Every structure is written in C-alpha cells, then in structure tokens.
Amino acid sequence: MGCGTRRVLGWLLLGMPLLAAWPAQAQGPNNVQWSLSLDPATAAPGSKILARIEGRLDAGWHLYSMTSAGAIPTTIKLAANAAVEKMKVFEAPPKKAFDPNFQLDTETYEGSAVFLLELQLKADAAAGASEISADVRFQTCNDRVCIPPRRRTVSATLIVAQTAHGAAPLIPAGYTEVTGGAPKPSTAGTDTQGLGPFLLVAFGFGLAAIFTPCVFPMIPITMSFFLNRQGTRRESVLHAALFCLGIVVLFSGLGLATTAILGPFGVVQLGSNPWVNGFIALIFLVFGLSLLGAFEITIPSTVLTKLDRGSQKGGIAGTLLMGLTFALSSFACVGPFMGTLLAASVGSGGARPLLGMVTFASGLALPFFLLALFPSYLKRLPRSGGWLARVKVVMGFVVLAAMVKYLASVDQVLQWNVITRERFLAAWIVLFAMAGLYLLGFLRLEGISQDEPVRLGRLLTGMVFLIFAISLVPGMFGGKLGELDAYVPVAAEGSGGAAGSGGGLVFMKNQYREALDQARREGKLVFVTFTGYACTNCHWMKANMFTRPEIAGALKNFILVDLYTDGDDAASKQNQQLEQTKFQQTAIPYYAIMDADGNAIAKYEGLTRDTGVYLAFLQTGGRALAGAGLQPGSSDLAALAATTLDGAPLDTAALQGKIVVLDFWATYCVPCLKEIPTFNRIDQQYAGRGAVVLGVSMDADGGAPLVESFLKKHPMKYRVVLGSDKTTDQFHIGPLPTTVVFDRQGKTLQRFEGYTPADALESVVKTAL
C-alpha cells in the first residue's frame, strides 16, 4: 500500500528527458530534433522558395526565439550556395513572458519551434541538384538546468529546373521577419501548451488508480451501499452524481491542502503513515463486520427525524458520508501519485495543479458513478434473490483481508515485526478459505439456507476462493507468490542490518555514505533504491525483477543500498531530502546508479516487468561511467583549468585546506541566476570557518567583458573566474548550473546538477565543516 499506482507513474514522466549520459558528452542531451524541408522542392531560376526549419523539443524543455533578450537567442546561418542570391528569416510566434531573473521579457518555444527562410534564387542559377544547408545554434533550458549553446546542421536537396513553375510560397499569418535589434511584439496566446496531454494523463491515472489495493476493495462496499437504497431512477442518478462529486471535491481539496502544508513528499509519506493506515484498517474492520452481519451501519435516528419524509435528505447525508469514507480510505494509496502530480504541475503555476487534481479525481470517480447506477437498477431485476446476501458476506471476508494488509503496513513502517509474512499469509488463507467454504455451504451464515442446493456458479466461485487460499500456503515456507509478493510482507531479514534479496544479493539499509565509501574502496558503482516499508511496487521489484538471473548477475557488480523514505524516523527524512534535492523526485521505487562521489550515472523510476529494459538501464550506467573516463573517488580541484577575469591562470594554492564550493554557471542560464543569493550568503556566512565559493563562468563567447557587464547587474560577492573547454572535460560539465562541493583534502563531497535548493547545499557545507 502507498505506491500501488507506481507501475504507471513512469508514464507521466516519460516526457522528462533523462540526463544520464551527461559526463560522456559535454554538449548535453540531444533534446531537440531538427529537420529542414523545401517548398517547393523543385523551382525555376529567379523564383522564391521557403526553407522550413523545425525543431521538435522533448517535453519540459524550451528554447529561445531569434529575437529573445536576456538569454542566448537562436541563430540560423545559411551555408554558401551558388543558387541562392539572398534570404529573409521569419519565426513563428513565440511565447512571451516576463522573466524576473533577467528583469525583462523573454521569448521561448515549447513543443516545437519553426523558422522559415525565404530564399531568392539567382536568375542564372545552374540547373540541377543543389544542397540547401543551414547551421542552427540554439540553447535549451528546463526549470532546473540550461544546456550550453549547441549547433546542428540540417540540409535538403533543391532541384533547379527551367521548366518548373508555380506560385511563390506565402508566409503564414503570425510569422514575423527577423531583422535583429529589439524583440518584436509577439502574438502568442496564453500558456496552454501541454495542458491537454497533461490532463489526459491525469485522467488516465485516475482510472488506473481503481486497481490499487486500497481503492479496489471499495467497489463491493459501494455496491452494497447502493444496493440497499430505495428510490426512483432520478434519485438514483442524483445520488450517484452526488457521491462522485464528493470524491472529486474531497480529493482535490485534500490533495492541494496536504501538499500546501506538507509539500509533495509529505503526501507520499502520508500514504505510509501508521496513523492513517491504522484508521483505514479500523474503517475496514467496521465495514467487514457489518457485511458479515454483526451490525448495520445506519444514520442516527436523531438525524433521520430531521430529514424529509421521503428520506431524500437522509439519502444525501448517507451518500456524502459514503463519499467521505471512500476518500479517506483511498487517499493513502493514491497519495503518492497525487504528490508527484502536484510536484510536476506546481512549477507551471496558475490553475494547472488544481485542474490536474480535479481531472485525476474525475477519472477515479467515473467508474464508481457507473457502479452506483448499476446496483440501483440491478435490484429491480426479477431474479435478485439470495445471491445479493451471498455477495455481501463474501465481500465481508475480502474487506477483512484488506484490513490485514493495512495493519501489516502499520507493522512494517513501525518495524514491530508482529505481522510477519507467515502470520499475514495465515490470516489471508483463513479468510479466503472461509469465503470458499461459505459458498460451498460448509459455513452457515446469512444468504444460504441449509437445504439450498449448490448451483454451478456458486460452486465455481467457491472453488476459486479455495484454490487461491491453498496457493498461498507455499509462501509461508519461503516460496514465491509472483504478483502477490508486492502485497505480502517480506520475509524476515538476516542480522547485521542488511536487507536481503533473492539471487544472493545483499542490500545495505539506510547507509548511503557507507555505500559510497565502500564503492570508493572497491572501485565499484553504487546501486541506490529509494524504497518504502509499505511500498507494494518496491516489494514486487525486489521479489520478482531482482531475482531474475540476468538482473541478479548485473546487480552483483554494484554496491547495493536500500534507502527507505516512508518511515517517520530520521533516516527516512534524510533519504527523502536526498531524493528530492538530488533527483527532484518523490516517487518510490526510484533507482539510481551513482559513482563513489555521489554523481548520478543513470536513473530509473517505477516498476517494470520488462527484463530487457531494466537490464539495459543497469548496463547503461556502466557504459556511461566508462565512456566518461571517470574513476570512483577521483578529484582534480588542484588542477582546475580556469583563468581570472584579468586573463591570468587561476592559482588554486589558496583553496587548499578549505571547503570549496565550485559553481559552474553562465550569464544566459536562468536557474544559475536563482542560485546567486544562496552562494552570496554561504560565502559570507561560512568564510570565517574555512568555506569559500568560487564561481566558474562557462560563457564561451563573451568572455571577461560579458561576465564583468553581467556582474554589475547581478553582484556576486564571491570570486568569479572563467572556465574553458578543458574545464568542461575535466569536470564533465553538461547542463548548467552544476555545483561541486569539495572537502579540505580536495575530494568531492557532493555534486548537484541543476538548480539546487539552498537548504540542500547549505546542509552539505555544514556537514563538511
């Protein structure tokens, strides 16, 4: 429980580019695909053609227009061509918005960027094929990093023919000519790009959440509630709509309020909170006993007497109460998705977080709307009979089994080890066997008379329950249960604080620093799993994926460490902060391959059943490390290739014996600007204790004059020097900003790639001091 939706959470983030191979290529990830097409492809001498250059961006990234200020604008240069006399450049309407970091308007493209070149062919252009080639220089950024400017060359073949004819191509409406100078007014609309796909995915995840372990058991409870209702068709529709509207409002309100109070990771942790799980277990116990006939859940008579004689108001109260119960019991399972969804949308601002939650809750409520309608009509069928009572009793056993799952989650998080794997399975075997024996007539409860014959449907259903109960028995003696291992507590671990896994793998538990130290000593990489005590998908991966021979063989080459994030202890809080600050994630399971200095080599989120995909992830980590020429524990601070703003080589002797914070930045990098106040404060506050900040500008074009001009507007109170291509290779700099913290011996303590929250950076400095 607490991460049942994780098997599909990876889909939500597929658009986010993986930057695992930064070290191997200083140019950064190829997050833009460029193409060039000609209209027409065959033209006569002296005519005009349009060259269409389009860049398709990965989701989450943007590039700047040709007229954007503040950042590095896109530029296009046409290669010399004997057939072309002159050209004009036009760009599509960009999105224009005020950037508080630059204190001016910037123009960007998301999704795709289109530029048009109007080419005037020479009147004496020679007939035949002619290659039209253009060089595009561009910079891409997301909300965390900026990639230094890169170049791509695109080309297409033009056929020059005297016999070609046709109308001159027209420039589409909205396109403006690029002539240089100040940015031109933009006709771009509001920021709705990507909203449709975002809401579609949110709705899909709402539907998928139905099959999580704490939502699915609510189906029989909902059916039972609406089966016992009386009323007209109009009243049935009204109550079904009211029930679902309550789900939407409660989920949206709970999600936004909880995230505002606790933050995205707080929502994830709430799904494993023992008080929450204990409360849900109590609710399921009450429902289960009620379904078995112990008592009836009714609205108090003092409330009912105040309602209409037709009980319409009483029905509304009961429906609202049912909706509230559903929201509370289901929130723990869908909370992790809600936290990730809100974390992914809150950066966009506006109404996107609220729209995402409303859409998600609507997808979750839709099946229940249909289920709420169906029983109300089902009860009117002539052959309703005693089968309704049998469904009620059987579902009572199922709900009690779900209650055991919640109690087990409490036990796992608090690490009481009372509900062990064996006891959990024993409870499930008894409960599901009881359901089977009841259906076969061996257990006398409401719904089955002593002389009633066992019909085929009831016989087959009872056999299914008994078969399922018996199939759980091997799990009590160490046998594998396949998919069910995700919901069953793991077997007792050996002593020594290590968490075991099949295939002879041994995981260190909550020992991140110890794992890095061991990797440095043994010259290995570290395989980090951000996991949870009550995380179903985490359990599934360890029980079913890690035990496959090819995966287990690959994992034996790593130092293995489990970092639990769903507990309420200090270790879980530290692991949460590590995952959130280093990877900007709250999801579990989350896997990372890291070198001994804590640099991320490769990352993988969520559950997968594809052995080839996961094996490729494990192998990619090793190839990226080897391709970058990295050695665990290596450091070259003393040989930092940089020059002062005066052009002199940097003397690193003054850095010896100090905690050094290297800030690799550039004047065009928006996230870099956001970090300047943090570095100013750290340098001033900790300089007396032996910590220094050194800003390394990676502006390859402007050099010292550009940096000096920039510093007049954005004062850096620490020393600033100029980097070079050698610096890029030496420290494997890709996206900016990149921050590296060194200890007093010049060894890497921590590496941050992308915008880093102030508290995370300051925590590393304090620890080093």
N, C-alpha and C positions, 0 to 999 in steps of 0.2 A: 504494500500500500504506500501511497505517497508519490509514486512515479510510474504508475501504470500506463500513463499516456506517453512515456518516453520513447516507445517504439516508433511513434510517428512524429515526435518533436523534431527529429533531424530534418524532416521535410520542410518545416517552417524556415529553417536557416540555410537551406541549400543555396539560396541566392547569395549568402555571405561568402566572399572569397576566402579560401584557405591560403594562408601565407606561410605554409610550412617550409617552402624552399627558398626563403629569403637569402640565407647565407650563400647559397650556390650562385645566385645571380644578383649582383648589386643593383641591376636595373629595376628590380622589383617584379611582382607578378604581372602576367600578361592579362590584365583585366579589361582591355578594350580590343575588340576585333575590328580591324579596319578593312574597308573594301572600296573599290573605285569602279564606276560604270559610266559609259558614254551614251549620250542621247543627241543625235543618232550615232550609231557606231560606224556608219558609212556616210561621208559628207564630201561635197564638192569644194574645190579650192575657192577661197574668198568667203565661204559661209561661216556660220557660227554653230558651235556645239556646246552642250553642257556636260561638264565632268562632275559627277555626283560622288562625293567622298562621304562615306558614312562610317561612324564608329559606334559599335554596339557595346555598351558598358555592362559589366556584371552588376547585379543588384546591390544596392548600398553604396555604390561609387558614383562620383560625379567628376566631370572635367570642366575647365573654364572656357568661355567663349573667346573669340578672337579679339573682342573689344573689352574684356573684363579688366577692371582695375584691382589693385591690391594683391593679386596672385599672378602666377605666370600664365599669360593667355596662350591659347592655341595659335600656332603659326603654320602656314602652308606655303611651301615653295615648289614651283613647277620646274622640273628639270629642263635644261635646254632642249628645244625641239625645233627642227628645221621647218616644220609645217605650221607652227603657231606664231602669229605675229604679236598678239597681246592678249591679256586676260583681265577679267574682273572677278572679284571674290565676293560671294554672298553667303550669309549664315542664317540658319533657321532661328526663330525667336527663342532666346534662352530664358531661363527662369531668373528673374532679377529680385534680389533680396538684400536688405541691409545687413552687413556683417559687422558686429560690434567689435571684433578683434582688429579689423582694418579701419573701422570707423568710416566706411563708405559702402556703396552698393557694389555687389559682385554679381556676375552673370555666369550661370552654370547650366550644364546639361546632365540629365539623368536618364538612364534607359538607352537613349541613342542621341547622337549628335550628327547633324547633316550640314555639310558645306557644299556650295555649288561654285564651280569655276566656269565662267562664260568665256570660252576660247574663240578668238577671232583667227581663222585660218588665213594664211597668206594667199594672195591671188595667184601666185606662181608656185604654190605647193606641189611638190612632185607626187604623181600618182603612186599608189601602193600602200603597203602597211607602214604605220608609224606608231611607235610606242609612246603613249602619254604616261608620264611618271611624275608623281608628286611626293614630296617629303613632308610628313606631318610631325610636328613637335608639339607635345602636349604634356600636361600634368594632371594626375588623378588624385583624388582625396576621398576619404570617407569621414565618419565622425570621429575617428581615432587617429588616423595616420594620413600622411601625404607621401606619394611616390615621387621621387625626384624626376624632373622632366626627361622624357624619352622620345625617341624618334622611330617612326615606322615609314616605310616606303611602300606605296601602293601604285599599281600600274594597270593599264588596259590598252588594248590594241585598237587604233583608229585606221580605218580604210579610207584613203583619199581617192576619189574617183570622179572624173569629169562628168560622167552621166548621172551622178547622184543628184537628187533634188528633194525638196521638201521644205516645209515652213520652218522658220527659225524657232528654236525652243524658247518657251516663255519662262520667266522667273516666277515661281509660285507666290501667291499673296502672303505677306507677312515676312518674307525674307528681306534682309537689308544688306546693302553693299558695305563691304569692309574697306574703309579708306584710311584707317589709322586715326589717331587722336583720341578724343574723349569717348567714352562709351555712348552708344546710341540708345535712344529710348527703346524699351522692349515692349512687345505686345503680348508677352507670355501671360497666361491666365494664372489662376490660383494653383497652389501646390497640391495637386491631386494625383500626381504621377505615382503609380504603385499602390494607391489606395484600394483599387478594385481587387487586384490579386491578393493583397493583404487581408481584406475582409473575406474573400473566398476561402482562403486557407484557414482563417479563424473559424468560419462556419463549418468547414470540414472537420476541424479538430473537435468542435463541439459534438458533431455526430459520432466521431470516433471515441469520445470520452464515455459514451454509453457502455462500452465494453471494459471499462476499468473495474477493478474488484470491489470498489465501494459505491459505484453507480449502478452496475448491473443488478445487484440484489434488490434495488428499489423497484424494479419492474413488477415483481409479484406483489409487493406491498401496495404499489399504485393500483394494480388491477384489483386487488382485494378491496381497497378503499372505494373505488368507483363501482365495483360490482354490487356493493351494499347500498348504493344510492337509489332513491326513487325520484322520478320527475319526468317532465316532458322532454322531447328532443331539444327544444330551445334551451331548457335549463341545463341539459347535458352539455351542449356546446358552450354555454356560458361558463359553466364550472370548469370545463376543460381549458378554455381560454384563460380563465382567471388563475388556474393552477400554473399554467405555463408562463403567464405574465409575472406571477410572483417569482418564479425561478429566474427569469430574465432580470427583474429589478433587484432581487436579493444578490444574485451573483455579481452583477455589475457594481452594486454598492459595496458588497463585501470585498470584491477584488480591488477596487480603487481605494477604499478606506484602509484596508490592510496594507497595501503597498505604500500608501502615503505615510502610514505610521511605522511600518517595519522595514520598508524597502523591498525590492524584488526577492532577495534571498530570504527575507523574513517570511514571505508567502510560501516559499519552498519548504522552509523549516517547519512552518505551521502544519504541513501535511504529515510530519512525523512527530509532532508534539504529543507527549504521552497524555496530557490532559485532554487534548482534542480527541485522540484515539480512544481514551477511556470513556469519554462522554458518548462517542458514537457507539462503542460497544454496549454501553448501558441502554441506549436507544434501541439497538438491535435485539438486546435481551428482552426488553419490554415488548417489542413487536413480535419476536419469535414466540414468546409465551402466550401472547394474545392469539396468534394464529393457531397455536396448539390447543386453544380453548380454555386457558387458565382464567382469562377475564376478557372483557370487552372494553375497548378504548372509545369513550364517548365524551361529548362536550358536557360539562357540568350542567345540572338541571337549572341552576340559578341563572346561567347564561341563556339556556334554551327558552326559558319562560319570557325573556325579553325580545325574542325573535318573532317574526311573522307566524301566523297560524299555519301558513303553508310551508313553514320551515325553510323558506328561501334564504333568509338571513343566517339561519343556523347552518345551512349548507355552505354559504360563503365563508363563514368562520371556520368550519371544518376544512374546507378546501385550502384556505390560507394557512391553517395550521399544518396541513399535509405538505404544502409547498415549502414552508419554513423547515420542516423536518428533513425534507429532501435536500434542501440547500445546505443545511448544516452537516448532514451525513455524507454528502458528496463532495463538499468543499475540500476535504483533506486529500482526496485523490486528484482532483483537477487543479488544486492549488499550485503544484509545481509548474503546470503548463501556464496558468494564469500569471505566475511570476515572470516566466520567460517571455510571455506575450507582452506584458506590460513593460518589461525592461527593453524589449525590442522596439516598442512603439513610443515610449515616453520621450525619447530623444527627438522625435519628429514634432512634438508639441501639438498644440491645437486640440482638436477633438478626436484625434486618432486613437489614443488609449481608450477613451470611453466607447467609441464606435467599435473598436476591436472586442471589448468585453461584451457589449450588447449583442454583437454578431455571434460571438462564441456561445453565449448563453442561449441565444435563439436556436442555434444548431443543436445544443444539448436538450432544449425543451421540446423541439418539434416531435421526436418520436413519442414523448410522453403525452403530447396533445392527441396524437393518433391512438395511443393506448388508452387514454382516458375516455375517448369517444367509443372505442370498440367494446369495452365491457358493458357500457350502458345499453348498447343495442344487443349485445350477446345475452344479457339477462332476460330479454324479452323473447328469445327463441323458445319454441315449444319444448325442446328436449334439454332443458337446463339440468334438471335432476340433481343427483347427489354428487356428480363429478366436481361441482363447484366447491363443496365442502372438502373433497379429497385434495383438490389443488391447494386449498387454504392450509391444510395440515402438512402436506409435503413441503410447501414453501416455508412453513414454520421451522422445519428441520434445516432447510437451506439457509434461512436467515440466522439461525443459531450457529451454523458453520461459519457464516461470515463474521459473526460476533467473535468467534475464536480467533479469526485472522486479525481483528483489531486488537484483541488482548495480546496476541503474540507480538504485534508491532510495539505495544507499550513495553512488553518484556524485553524486546530486542534493544530498543532505544535506551532504556534504563539499565540494561545488561544485568537483569536479575537472574537469568538462566533458569527460570521456573518452568515456562512453557517451552520445553526443549523440542527438538524435531520429533522425537519419539512420542512425546505426550501430545503434541499438536496432531500428528497423524492418527494417534489412537482416538482422539476426540472426533476427528473427521470420519474415521472408519465407522465408529459407533453411530454418529448422526446420519450418515448416508445409508448405512445398513438399516437403521431404524426406518428411514423413509421407504426403502425397498420392502422390508418385512411388513410395513403397514399396508402398502399397496397390494401385497400378496395375501393379505388377510390374517397374518400371524400376530399382528399388533392391533388391538381393538381400541380405536379412537373414533371420534365423530366422522361420519361420512361413509362408513362401511358397516352394514348390518351383518349379523352372524351367519344368516342363511343366504347372503347375496353371492351369486357366482362371480368368479374372476373372469372378466372378459379379456379379449386378446389385447386391447390397448393397454389396460391396466397391468396385464401380465408382462408385456414387453417393457413398459416403463419401470415396473418394479425390478425386473431383471437388470435393466441398465444401471439402476442405483446400486444394486448388489455387486454387479461387475466392477463398477467404479470403486466401491468401498474395498473390495478384495484387491484391486490393482494397487491400492495404497500400501498394502502390507509390506512389500519388499523395501519401501522407503524407510521403514523403521529399522532395517538391518543394513543400512548403507547403500541400498540400491538407488539407481537414478529414476526420477519420475518425469523426465522430459520437461515439457512446458510447465508442469505444476511446480517444479523446483523454484520457479520465480516467486511463488506464493507461500512456500513452506520454509520455516526457519532452517538455517544452515546447520550442518552437523557441528557438534562440539569441537572446538579447535584444540590443538595441542598446546602445551605450555610454552612459555618464552615470549609471549606477546606477539607471535607471528600468526597471521591469518593464512590458513592453508587453502589450497585449491586442488582439484584433480590434476592428474598428469604430473604429479611430483613437484608442483610449483609451491613456493613458499613466499608469502607476501608479508613485508613489514607492515605494521599497523601504526598510522599516525606518526611516522618517523621520517618526515620529509628531509630534514637536514642530515640525519644519519644516512639516509639512502644516497644523498649527493656525495657525502664523504666516502661511502663505500664504493660508489661508482668512480670516484677520483682515484682511489687506491687500486682498483681492479681494472681501470681503463675501459669501463663499460658505460652504456647509456642507462637512464632510469625510466622505467615504465610506471607512470603515475595513474592511478584510478581514483577519480573523485566519486565516491560511492556513498551508500547510506545503509544504516541498520535495517530500515524498513522499506528499502527500495526494491521493488519486485523485478524490474529490468536488470538491476545490478546483479541480483541473485541469479537470474537466468543466464546472463553472460558468463558468470564465473562457473556455473554448473554445466552449461551446455556448449559455449563457444570456447572457453579457455581449455577445456578438456579434450578438444579435438586434436589429434596427433600433430598435424602441421602447425596449429596455433601454439600448442604447448611447447613444441620444439623451438619455435621462434621466440617465445617468451623466456625460455631458459637463458637466452643471451643477454637479458636485461637484469638490472636490479629492480625488484618488484616492490611497490609500496601502495597500500590502500590508505586513502585519506577520507575519513568519514566526515560528512558535512551536516548530517541531520540530527546529531545529538545536541544536548544542551550543556555540554561540558566545554572547557576552554579549548581543547584540541579541535573540536568541531568548529568553533568560532574562528580559530586561526586558519583552518582549512577552507572555510567559506571565504574569508578575506583573500586567501591566496588564489582561489579560483576566480573570484570576482575581479581582483585587481590585475592578475596576470593574463586572464583569458576573457574577461568581460562576460562571464557565463554564470548562470545559477543552476544549470541543468545537471542532473545525475541520471545515469552514469555519464561521465566525461573522462576521456582518456588522453594522455599526453605523453609523448616521448621527449625526454629532456637530457641535455648533457650535464656534466658534473658541475657546471657553473649556473645551472638553473635556466639555461636558454632553451626555449621550446623549439624542437626539431620538427615535430608533426603532431597533429591533433585529430581527435575523432570523437564525435558526440553521439550518444544514444545507443540503442540496441540495433544489432543487425544479425540476420540469420544467414548472410552470405559469407561463407568462409573465405572465398577468393578476395572479396572486398576488404575484409579485415586483415587478411594476410598481407595484402598489398599495402595497407596502412603501416603495418609493422615493418615491412621491408623498406618502405619509403623513408622511414626515419633513419635507418642505417645508411641508405644511399645518400640522403641529404647531408649527413654528417661527414661521410667520406668525400663527397663531392666538394664540400666547402673546405676540406683540408683542416678541419678542427680537431684538436686533441683535448680530451677532458682535462679541465683544470688549467688550460693554457692562458697566458696573460702577457700582454705586450705594452703595458702602460708606460714603461720607461722609454720605449722606442716610438712613442706616439708621433706620427708624421703630421706635424702642423706648423704653421707659421704665425707670428704675431701680425697685428694689423699694420705694423711698420715694415713687414716683409722679412723679418729676421726669423731664423729657425727657433722653435719653441724649446726652451731649456726646462726639462722635466725634473731637474735635480730638486727644485723647490717643492715638488709634490711628494717626495719620498717621506715615508713615515706618517702620512696623513690619510684620512678617509677622503677619497676623491670621487666626486660625482661628475661624470662626463655627460654633458647634454649635447647630443648631435641634433642640430636644428637647421632651419633655413628661413629666410625672410618671407618666402611665399607660403610657408606651412602654417595653416590656421591652428591646428592643435598645438604647435610649438608656442604660439603666442599665448595660448591659455596657460601654459606652464611657467611663464616668466615670473609671475608673482610668487609662485612656490619656490623657485630657485633663489629669488632675491631674499626671501625670508630665511631659507635654510642657510644660505651663505652668511647672512648677518648673525643669525642666532647661534650657529654652531662653529663659527670660525675660531672663536677663542678656545674651543675644545679640540681643535685639530681636524676639522672637516672643511673642505673647500669645494666650490662648484666651478667647473671650467666649461664654458660654452664653446662648442666647436661648430662653426658655421660651415654648412655644406653647399653654399651658393657657388656653383661652379662658374657662373657667368659674370656676375657683378664684381666679385672680389671685395677688397677692402673698402673702396668708395661706397658700394652699395650697403655694406654692413654698417659703416660709420653713419650714413644717412639714416638707416633704419634705427640705430641706437638713439638718435636724437628724439625720435617719436616714441620709442619703446625702450626706456632705460633698463639696462641690465647692470646690476650693481656688483656683479662678479666679472671675472676676467673672460674675455672673448677672443678666440683665435680662429684661424682659417684652416679648414681641412682640405683634403686633396683626394685624388683618385687612390693614392696609396693608403690614405686613411680609410677609405671605403673598403678596400680589400683587406686591410689589417683587422678591422673590427666588424667586417661583414655587414655593413650598413645597407639596408634596403629602404623600407618606408621610414618616414620621419614623423614625429620625433622618435629617437632611440636614446635611452638613458642607461648608462652602465655605472654601477657603484663598485668601487674597489676598496679593499681593506688596506691596512697600513703596510702590508707586505706587497701590495700591488696585485693581489689576486682578486678575481671577480667575485663579488658577493651576490649581486643580483643584476639582472638585465631586464629592462622594461622596454617593450616595443609598442609604440603608440602612446596616446595620451594617458598619463598616469595620474591618478588621484593623489592629492597632496599627502593625505594620511598614510597611504601605502609607501610612498617614497620616504617620508619622514621616519616611518617606523624602521625601515632598513638602516637609515643613518643612525638612529638612536641605538639600535642593536649593535651596530659596528663600534659605536663609541663606548 
